[in-house]
Amino acid sequence: MSVTVRVPAKVNVQLAVGAARPDGFHDLANVFLAVSLYDEITATPAAGGLRVTCEGPDADQVPLDRTNLAARAAEALAARYGRAPDVHLHIAKDIPVAGGMAGGSADGAGALLACDALWGTGASREELLEICAELGSDVPFSLVGGAALGTGRGERLAELEVGADFHWVFALAARGLSTPAVFREFDRLGEGLDIPEPAADQAVLDALAKGDAAALAVALTNDLQPAALSLFPELSDTLAAGRAAGALAALVSGSGPTTAFLATDAKSASDIAGVLRASGTCRDVRTASGAVPGATVLD
């Protein structure tokens, strides 16, 4: 017997970041949108302990030890229910690695749901979300999907209405960016400045609810973008290429280095992707749409 769970990537249509807290984290107002790029996590019983394997683009960059969020999710669920984490977790990866699209968080949420189904633990949604929050700030949204406002460090979610599909192009960078390094650069750039408390932008929420891509394009913001560009200046060329290709808006996705381009429709997204592929400013390009559901058991 095995259980396979599909989990989507995310794009942040708003990422407002507060000053560093005493615990080192930052308060956020994080508007997530789940998009149709997926990892699949398959959980299979295994004698002798936990094992993680991975295939797909950039699979060689995925840790296969206990630092992998999928492994940590299985161990957390097993500990809560007093059982050994005897499971083989296989990750079929399609979400960009270290790309600011929550690929690792998706794997954690997917493994948690897969192990819950495999072991028949019957954990409630609240329990699963509690474990997700312990694993990382983006993991709860990977379980929930759709669209949501994340507050606190991003783990406290309020689901949002989405009136239509939004079409996106994602340009993958030649190298990754460390999320902690981007936050450290955010803090460095903000030294001596009065950083306001993060709050959701009503214009973003209204644009999502109405399914209005043009209005969303005007409202998109990412407070981590200056830090990402400071560490990876070449991303400016990718952003410029996407805008020149006809994107309604362009921004760094989360902590980067993936850049995201909002398109008017699927045809426009395909056209923008073609121009970006030929631009020489990125190593690969993907198209996707959303909102889509969160972690889902396939079999």
Sequence and secondary structure as in RCSB ss.txt:
>XXXX:A:sequence
MSVTVRVPAKVNVQLAVGAARPDGFHDLANVFLAVSLYDEITATPAAGGLRVTCEGPDADQVPLDRTNLAARAAE
ALAARYGRAPDVHLHIAKDIPVAGGMAGGSADGAGALLACDALWGTGASREELLEICAELGSDVPFSLVGGAALG
TGRGERLAELEVGADFHWVFALAARGLSTPAVFREFDRLGEGLDIPEPAADQAVLDALAKGDAAALAVALTNDLQ
PAALSLFPELSDTLAAGRAAGALAALVSGSGPTTAFLATDAKSASDIAGVLRASGTCRDVRTASGAVPGATVLD
>XXXX:A:secstr
  EEEEEEEEEEEEEEEEEE TTS EEEEEEEEEEEEEEEEEEEE TTS EEEEESTTGGGS  STTSHHHHHHH
HHHHHTT    EEEEEE  S TTSSS HHHHHHHHHHHHHHHHHT    HHHHHHHHHHH TTHHHHHHBSEEEE
ETTTTEEEE    S EEEEEEE SS   HHHHHHHHHHHTTTS        HHHHHHHHHT HHHHHHH EETTH
HHHHHH TTHHHHHHHHHHTT SEEEE TTSS EEEEESSHHHHHHHHHHHHHHTS SEEEEEEE  BSSEE  
